[in-house]
Amino acid sequence: YLQTAPHLAIIPGVAIVISVLGFNLIGDGLREGLDPKLRGR
């Protein structure tokens, strides 16, 4: 199916990459906001 309809693999792959990056950024933001050790810097 990849040769006839490559969008069937590309679209979910891009969605996974965007989701992982989004969760990573959310996690970093929460850590910066909630970690008392980092607030002093």
C-alpha positions in Angstrom: 0.0 0.0 0.0 2.9 2.4 0.5 3.6 2.7 -3.2 0.0 3.4 -4.1 -1.0 5.5 -1.1 1.9 6.8 0.8 -0.3 9.2 2.7 -1.6 6.2 4.8 1.9 6.1 6.4 3.0 9.7 6.3 -0.1 11.3 7.9 -0.1 9.1 11.1 3.7 9.5 11.3 3.5 13.2 11.2 0.7 13.1 13.8 2.8 11.1 16.1 5.8 13.4 15.8 3.6 16.5 16.5 2.0 14.8 19.5 5.4 13.8 21.0 6.8 17.3 20.5 3.7 18.8 22.0 3.8 16.6 25.1 7.5 17.3 25.4 7.0 21.1 25.4 4.1 20.8 27.9 6.2 18.7 30.2 9.1 21.2 30.0 6.7 24.0 30.8 5.2 22.2 33.7 8.6 21.4 35.1 9.7 25.0 34.9 6.6 26.2 36.5 6.3 23.7 39.3 9.9 22.8 40.2 10.9 25.0 43.2 14.6 24.3 42.5 14.4 25.9 39.1 12.5 29.0 40.3 15.5 30.5 41.9 17.5 30.7 38.7 
